[in-house]
Amino acid sequence: MNTDKFIVIAWPESQAFMEVDGFSENSILINDEPLINEYGSSAYLVRISWLDRLHEEKEEDHYPDGNIKPNTEDFGDKADRLYEQKRDNQ
């Protein structure tokens, strides 16, 4: 039995995640009624465990002063704020 949990991330916030490695494997485009009416086009169900891993990796990629370590990719301040907001509202 699959117990993965998902959250809805709607446009324009979903755009911040679309370029991140693993997005397509950890998200499902909402394209059926009634969810498309509620959340609009370009809204996705995104696996929470993947968002958690992204957040952990982001924390590891930063020095204690907040600067990004060399050769790491930040998935964006907007995406990070969205992650925090979604986790707080769970």
For each residue, the residues with C-beta under 8 A, 3 or more apart:
1:
2:
3:
4: 47 48 49
5: 47 48 49
6: 28 45 46 47 48
7: 45 46 48 51 86 90
8: 30 35 39 43 44 45 46
9: 13 14 17 27 43 44 46 82 86
10: 13 14 39 40 42 43
11: 14 15 40 41 42 43
12: 15 16
13: 9 10 16 17 78 79 82
14: 9 10 11 17 18 42 43 44 46
15: 11 12 18 42
16: 12 13 75 76 78 79 82
17: 9 13 14 20 23 27 44 46 75 79
18: 14 15 23
19: 23
20: 17 23 54 75 79
21:
22: 25 26 50 54
23: 17 18 19 20 26 27 46
24: 27
25: 22
26: 22 23 46 47 50
27: 9 17 23 24 44 45 46 47
28: 6 44 45
29: 42 43 44
30: 8 35 36 39 43 44 45
31: 36 41
32: 35 36
33: 36 37
34: 37 38
35: 8 30 32 38 39 43
36: 30 31 32 33 39 40 41 43
37: 33 34
38: 34 35
39: 8 10 30 35 36 43
40: 10 11 36 43
41: 11 31 36
42: 10 11 14 15 29
43: 8 9 10 11 14 29 30 35 36 39 40
44: 8 9 14 17 27 28 29 30
45: 6 7 8 27 28 30
46: 6 7 8 9 14 17 23 26 27 50 51
47: 4 5 6 26 27 50 51
48: 4 5 6 7 51 52 90
49: 4 5 52 53
50: 22 26 46 47 53 54
51: 7 46 47 48 54 55 83 86 87
52: 48 49 55 56
53: 49 50 56 57
54: 20 22 50 51 57 58 75 79 83
55: 51 52 58 59 80 83 87
56: 52 53 59 60
57: 53 54 60 61
58: 54 55 61 62 74 75 80
59: 55 56 62
60: 56 57
61: 57 58 68 69 72 73 74
62: 58 59 66 67 68 69
63: 66 67 68 69
64:
65:
66: 62 63
67: 62 63
68: 61 62 63 72 74
69: 61 62 63 72
70:
71:
72: 61 68 69
73: 61
74: 58 61 68 77
75: 16 17 20 54 58 79 80
76: 16 79 80
77: 74 80 81
78: 13 16 81 82
79: 13 16 17 20 54 75 76 82 83
80: 55 58 75 76 77 83 84
81: 77 78 84 85
82: 9 13 16 78 79 85 86
83: 51 54 55 79 80 86 87
84: 80 81 87 88
85: 81 82 88 89
86: 7 9 51 82 83 89 90
87: 51 55 83 84 90
88: 84 85
89: 85 86
90: 7 48 86 87
